[in-house]
Amino acid sequence: MEVSKPIIQISDLRKSYGSKQVLKGINIDIYPGQVIGYIGPNGAGKSTTVKVLTGLINDFEGQVLINGIDIQLDPLTVKSQIGYVPENAELYDVLTPIEYLDFVGKLYGMDDVLIEQRTLQLLKAFGLEAQANNRMDTFSKGMRQKILLISGIIHNPQIIILDEPLSGLDANAVIIVKELISLLAREGKTIFYCSHMMDVVEKVSDRIMLISEGNIIADGTFEQLKTNQSDSLEQIFSKLTGKENGNSEASNIISAIR
């Protein structure tokens, strides 16, 4: 569902670390209700883009507007409208899920009653109801990832940024998250999804962006990015990034260990 005004506007975004330019003039308009699959090789600039969008990096060139708000001028207001689920994050292990999600809810200024209500509902939905009052230092990676997912949506944000959100999840949880993404988009939420799992990106995204060496080199629907009807997103990725020799590289690895 597109509307005339983008919810995210990125204009000539540039970021360097010392002499290395990581983002080289990114221009993106993203609309409410879109599920953006943001993919690229390691070192392409994906994580830097995410850190800019979430306000973790503030020293960049160009302009980033979230709901019309300049993230460099008012990062706290922007952060209140965003849900962020990182691939790896440090949870407070000595806390229980109830305590941790209460802490997160308060950071977002939520009412105590609403925090408790949503916490219990979300823990039950993710199959963690029985673990609600257990310390998280005993939790598996998948359980921790579920808590991170809950913390990213508990305040009902308009924009949800997911960085490898399926990492460590079991098959049932993956199905839930994929369906959740679709339902959130139908409600007009904007999903910015970063992942190396091409098959998932292909299925959940209605717009795919490929970044390589700091530049957006492809932007469109999966159907628009195809050159052949039988192409998978993995094949498109390999062609556009010049990495079509995966089979020979794998063969070289096998030869090296024989």
N, C-alpha and C positions, 0 to 999 in steps of 0.2 A: 504494500500500500504506500504509494508515493504521494507526498504533498509538495506544495511549491517551495516550502522553506526547509532546508536541511537541518537536522538536529546536531550534526557534527560537520564543521567546515574546517578543513586543513588547507592552508594557503602557503605555498612556497616554503614548506617546512625543511629546515636544514639543521643538522647537528653534527658537530665534530668533537672527537676526543683527541686533543693535541693536533697533530698534523693529519690525522685520519678522518676523512669525512664519511660519516656513517649514513646520513640521510642527505640527499642531494637535490632537494626541491620537490617535496611531495605535495601534490594537489589532489584532495579528495573531498567530495560532498557525499554525506551519508544521510539517508532519510528515515524517519520513524517507521518501524515495522520491518526494516531490512535486516536480514541475517548475512553479515559479511564474513566470508571465509578469507582470512588474511594469511597467505602462505609464502614461503620462500626458504632458500637454503640457510644453513647456519651462517651467521655473520652478515645476513642481507640487510638487517635493520628492523626486523620484526619487533624484537624486545625493546629497542629504543623508541619505536613508534608507540608501543603500549605504555612505556614509562612516561612519555610526553602526555598521552591522553589521560592518564590517571594522576597527573600532577606530581609524579615522582622525579621528573626532570623539568626544571624551569628555565635553564639557561640554553635556549635554542633560538634560532632565527626563523622568521616567518610568523604566521599567526594561526592559532587554534581556537576556534569558537565552539563551545558546547552550549546548545540552547541559546545562542546569541551572546554568551558570556565569554570574555577573553580569559583563558585559563591562566595566563601569566599575571593578569591583574587581580583576579578573584578566584584563586585555586580552591579555597574552602567551600565556596558555594557550588562549584563544579563537582567537587568530590562528593558532596551530599546527594548529587543526582546520579551518581555512578555506582554500580556494583562491580567489584573487581575480584576475580578468582584467579590467583597466580598458580603456576605449575607447582612451585615449591614455596611454602611459607612456614614460618615458625609459629606454631600454636603455643599457648601457655599450658604446658603439659600438666602443671599442678592443678589446673582448673578442670571442672567437669564441663560437658557440653552446655548444660543449663547456665552455668556461671559465665562461660566464655561468650555465649550468644547474648546473654543479658548485658555484658560489657560492650559488645559490638552494637547492640541496639541503642544503648545509652549514648554511644559516640555519635550515632545518627540522630539523636534527639527524640527517639521514639518514646511513647507512653509505656509505663511499666506493664500495664495490663495487656497492651498489644504485643509487647515483647514476649511475655509469657505465653500468650495464645498462639502466636506464630511459631515460637520455638517448639512447643509441644507438637503442633500440627506438622511442622517440617521434619522434626526428628522421626515422627511416626511414618511419614511418607517415604523417608529414606531408610527405614528399617533400623533406626537407632534408638527407638523408644526405650528399650531395655538398658541401654548404655547411658541414659540421660544424666545419671548422677554418679557415673564412674569417672575417675581421673583419666585424662587423655594420654597419659604417659604409657598406657598399656594398649593403645589403639594401633591398628595396622595402618599402612599407608592409605589403603582404600577408605577406611573409616575416617581418617583425617581429611581426606579429599572431600568426603561428603560434608563434613563440618565446614570446610572452606566454601563449598558451594552454597550451603545454607546461609553462611555469613555474608555472601555476596548478593543474596536476593531478599534477605529478611526485611529490608527497609523498602521493598517494592520500587526499585530504581527504574528510571526511564531508559537508561543505557546500561548494558551489562557487558563487561569485557572479560572474556574467558581465554586464558592462556593455558593450553593443554589441559582442559578441565577433566578429561577422562583418564588422566594418569593414575594408575593404581586401582581403578574401579573394576568390579567384577562385571560379568556380562549383563546381569539383570540391571545393575545400576547404570550401565552405559545406555541401555534401552530407555530407561527413565529419563536420563539427561537429554538424549536426542529428542524424545517426545516433548520434554519440558521446553526446549529451545523453540520448537514449532509453536507450542501454545503461547509462549511469551511473545513471539513475533506477531501472532494473530491478535494479541491484545495491544499491539502498537509499540511494544518494546523494541529497542534497537540492540541487536546482538553483534558484537565485534569478536570474532572467533579465530584464535590463532592455534594452529595445530600442524603436526607432521603427519597426522593420520588422514591421508588423502581420501580414503573411501568414506570417512565420516564427513569431511568437509564437503565432498561431492554431494552427499545426501541431504545435509542440513542447510546448506547455503543457497540463497537465491541470487547472490552476487559474490564473485570470487575475484580477489586481487592478488596478484603475484608480484612480490618485491624481490629484486635482485640487485646487489651491489648499490643499494641506496636509492634505487629508482623503481617506480611502478612500471612493469613491463607488460602487464595484462590486466584488464578490468572488464568483467562482463559476467553473464550467466554461464553456467557450465556448457550449455548448448552453443553459446556464442564463441566460446574459447576453443571448441573442437575444430580441428581441420579435417578429421575423418570421423565418420559416424561411430566407429568402433573404439575411438580413443577413450581411455580412462583419464581421470584427472592426473594420475601418476605419470602417464605417458605425456600429457600436455606439459606438466611440470618439467619433465626431463628434456623435452624438445626446447622449451623456452629458456631454460637455464644452461643449455649446452651439455647436459649430463646424460646423454643417451647411451653411454658405453657401460652401463651398470653391469651387464652380463660379463663383459671382459674383465672388469675390475674384480668381480667376485671370483672369476676363474683364476686371476692372478693371486688372489688371497689363498685359494685352495692350493695352488702350485707352491706357494711359499711355505706351507705347513706340511707338505708331503715329505 
